[in-house]
Amino acid sequence: MTQNSAQEPDAGAGRAAEDPEERLRLLESQVQTLAQALRALARGLEEIPSEDTRLETEAARGARLAHELLLAQGM
């Protein structure tokens, strides 16, 4: 993790979520984003014999998509 791992997560526009329900919503959103990023990475690393694609190209595409998902959520 980064140096921010010990700090409280930001809620939206730089405010710390103080309400437990808001913190839970933020956490759920972050977990959902991480799951989407993980799916993008997994799809990029799949090797499907019936498809004529290069594994390196698909892996790079999956990595880019995962990175974009994380950046879009400020992660």
N, C-alpha and C positions, 0 to 999 in steps of 0.2 A: 504494500500500500504506500501511499505518499505521506508526506509530512502532515497532511490534513487529517489523517485517520484518527487522531485523538480528539479532534475538534468536533463539535456538534454539526450535523449536516445542515446545509443551507436549504431554505424553503423558498423556491422561486427566485425572486429578485434580490438575493443577498440577505434576506431576513432569516433568523433562526426560528424554526418551528417550535413554539413553546407549548401549544395545545397538544395533548397526547393523541387526539384523533387526527390532527393535521400531520403530526410526525408519522403516524401509522399510514396515512394516505401517501405521504412522501416516500416512505420505505417501500410500500407496495408498488408505487410507480417505478422506483429504482430497480426493484427485483424484476418487474415486468420488462424493463429495458434491458437488463442483463440477460434475461432469458431470450429475448429477441436477438441480441448480439451473439449469444451462444449458438442459437439455431442457425444464424447466418454463417458462422464459422464452421459448424458441422456440415452444412450443405456444401460449403466450398471445399471441404476435405473429402466428401463422398466420392467414391470411384464407382461409377455405374457403367458396367461393361457394355450395355446396349447403346450408350450415348457416345458419340465420337467427339469428345471435347478433351482438351488438355487439362490435366489435373492442376498444373501450376497456375493456369489462367483462372480456373474456378476457385482455387484457394486464395488467390490474390483478390478476386472479386468479393469473396466472402469476408476476407479481412477488411477490405475497404468499407463494405456495408456495415460490419460490426463497429468499426471505428466511427463511421458517420452517425450511427444510432447513439453511441455513447456521447459523442460531441453534442448532438442535438439536445440531449437531456442534461448537458452540463456536467457530465461524469468524466 
